[in-house]
């Protein structure tokens, strides 16, 4: 599970061979005050299943920004130049985040 619980405002998840081993059941915990940017080769399209939970914005041709807007769960499919990625996203309140 990838947890975006650092003090940084933006976290980056690379769509690369190393992270491909986490597919297809990659779970992400995303606090309400965080953003995650997916970066990969030529992101062609994406599909958010519950769009009212997160706001999704393209960042050029290689990036996709995800920002929580409501507490809940959703999942997103991202198609890059080579494959489809699937992420299960759970948005969290700050009090639910475990310090590491």
Residue pairs with C-beta under 8 A, 6 or more apart in sequence:
1 26
1 27
1 28
1 29
2 13
2 22
2 26
2 27
2 28
2 29
3 28
3 29
3 97
3 98
3 100
4 11
4 28
4 29
4 30
4 31
4 34
4 36
5 29
5 31
5 34
5 97
5 98
5 99
5 100
8 34
9 33
9 34
9 35
10 34
10 35
10 36
10 37
11 34
11 35
11 36
11 37
12 36
12 37
12 38
12 39
13 19
13 28
13 36
13 37
13 38
13 39
14 39
14 40
15 38
15 39
15 40
15 41
15 43
15 78
15 80
15 85
16 40
19 26
20 83
20 85
23 85
23 86
24 86
25 86
25 88
26 85
26 86
26 87
26 88
27 87
27 88
27 89
27 90
28 36
28 87
28 88
28 89
28 90
29 90
29 92
29 97
30 36
30 54
30 66
30 68
30 89
30 90
30 91
30 92
31 68
31 91
31 92
31 93
31 94
31 96
31 97
32 68
32 71
32 91
32 92
32 93
32 94
33 94
34 68
35 65
35 66
35 67
36 65
36 66
37 59
37 63
37 64
37 65
37 66
38 63
38 64
38 66
38 78
38 85
38 87
39 59
39 62
39 63
40 62
40 78
40 80
40 81
40 85
41 62
41 80
41 81
41 82
42 61
42 62
42 80
42 81
43 58
43 61
43 62
43 63
43 64
43 78
43 79
43 80
44 79
44 80
44 81
45 78
45 79
46 56
46 64
46 76
46 77
46 78
46 79
47 76
47 77
48 54
48 56
48 74
48 75
48 76
49 74
49 75
49 76
50 72
50 73
50 74
50 75
51 74
52 69
52 70
53 68
53 69
53 70
53 71
53 72
53 73
53 74
53 89
53 91
54 66
54 67
54 68
54 69
54 74
54 76
54 89
54 91
55 66
55 67
55 68
55 69
56 64
56 65
56 66
56 76
57 64
57 65
57 67
58 64
58 65
59 65
64 78
66 76
66 89
68 91
70 91
71 91
71 92
71 93
72 90
72 91
73 88
73 89
73 90
73 91
74 89
75 86
75 87
75 88
75 89
76 86
76 87
76 89
77 84
77 85
77 86
78 84
78 85
78 86
78 87
79 85
